[in-house]
Amino acid sequence: MNAAEARKRRGGSTLVERTRRDPARAVRIEMLVAEASVEQAFQHIMEIENVSATELGRRVKSKAPQISRDLHGGLSKARISRLVLLARALGYDFVPMFVPHDDPEKRQIIMDFCHEVLASERKLKHDDHNEATT
């Protein structure tokens, strides 16, 4: 029996479809997918830095449709050199890292640290902006 036959025998659903039927799991899956999204991370940084997609395109000499593709699914398939280029255009370094999947506590520590760094960056930018306007 191949995979398609097995799926048909189970009622045509995949593991992902069956898992997402449970509302609590579905919410958690969507949250994890969003956190892991490279596009989401770039959009978050663009928000912190107050950089529009048009401005990012100008900085990396890319046309608007390319930046749109990047921010709507393209970065998850992009070469590391593209990620480095875009990150540098935003004033950041792209740092690939491996996060342990067998130790949820260590994983959470790393995720919390990353969120904390970005949140502190956002607060600093916000405070600097408020000081400049007063």
C-alpha positions in Angstrom: 0.0 0.0 0.0 1.4 3.4 -0.9 0.9 6.7 0.9 -2.0 7.8 -1.3 -3.9 4.5 -0.7 -3.3 4.7 3.1 -4.6 8.3 3.1 -7.7 7.3 1.2 -8.2 4.4 3.6 -8.1 6.9 6.6 -10.7 9.1 5.0 -8.4 11.2 2.8 -6.8 13.3 5.6 -3.1 14.0 6.3 -1.5 14.1 9.7 -1.4 17.9 9.5 -5.2 18.0 8.7 -6.1 15.6 11.5 -3.9 17.5 14.0 -5.4 20.9 13.1 -8.9 19.6 13.7 -8.1 19.9 17.4 -8.7 23.6 18.1 -6.1 23.9 20.9 -3.4 22.2 18.7 -4.3 24.2 15.7 -3.8 27.5 17.6 -0.4 26.3 18.9 0.7 25.1 15.5 -0.2 28.4 13.9 1.7 30.3 16.7 4.8 28.2 16.2 4.7 28.5 12.4 4.4 32.3 12.8 7.3 32.4 15.2 9.4 30.3 13.0 8.6 32.3 9.9 11.6 34.1 8.4 9.2 36.5 6.7 7.5 37.3 10.0 10.9 38.0 11.6 11.8 40.4 8.8 8.5 42.2 9.0 8.9 42.5 12.7 12.4 44.1 12.2 11.1 46.3 9.5 8.4 47.6 11.9 11.1 48.2 14.6 13.3 50.1 12.2 10.3 51.9 10.6 11.4 50.7 7.1 8.8 50.1 4.4 9.0 47.4 1.8 9.6 50.2 -0.8 12.5 51.5 1.2 13.9 48.0 1.8 13.8 47.5 -2.0 15.6 50.7 -2.6 18.3 49.8 -0.1 19.0 46.4 -1.8 18.3 47.6 -5.3 15.3 45.2 -5.8 12.0 46.0 -7.4 8.8 46.1 -5.4 7.4 42.8 -6.7 10.6 41.0 -5.6 10.4 42.4 -2.1 6.7 41.5 -1.9 7.5 37.9 -2.9 10.3 37.8 -0.3 8.0 39.0 2.5 5.1 36.7 1.5 6.7 33.3 1.5 9.9 33.8 -0.6 12.4 34.2 2.2 11.7 30.7 3.6 13.1 29.4 0.3 15.8 32.1 -0.2 19.5 31.6 -0.2 21.4 32.6 2.9 23.1 35.3 0.9 19.7 36.9 0.2 18.8 36.8 3.9 22.2 38.4 4.8 21.7 41.1 2.2 18.2 42.0 3.5 19.3 41.8 7.2 22.2 44.1 6.6 20.0 46.6 4.7 18.0 46.8 7.9 21.0 47.2 10.1 21.0 43.6 11.4 23.1 40.5 11.0 21.5 37.3 9.9 22.7 34.6 12.4 21.6 31.1 11.6 21.3 29.0 14.7 20.4 25.4 15.7 17.9 25.1 18.5 17.7 21.8 20.4 14.4 20.1 19.7 14.7 17.4 22.4 15.0 19.9 25.3 12.0 22.2 25.4 13.4 24.2 28.3 16.6 25.1 26.4 14.5 25.8 23.3 12.2 28.2 25.3 15.2 30.0 26.8 16.6 30.7 23.3 13.2 31.8 21.9 12.6 34.0 25.0 16.0 35.6 24.6 15.5 36.3 20.9 12.1 37.9 21.6 13.6 39.9 24.4 16.3 41.3 22.2 13.9 42.4 19.6 11.5 43.8 22.1 14.3 45.8 23.7 15.3 47.1 20.3 11.8 48.2 19.6 11.6 50.0 23.0 14.9 51.8 22.4 13.8 52.9 18.9 10.5 54.1 20.4 12.2 56.0 23.3 14.6 57.6 20.8 11.8 58.7 18.6 9.9 60.2 21.6 13.0 62.1 22.7 13.5 63.5 19.2 10.0 64.7 18.9 9.9 66.5 22.3 
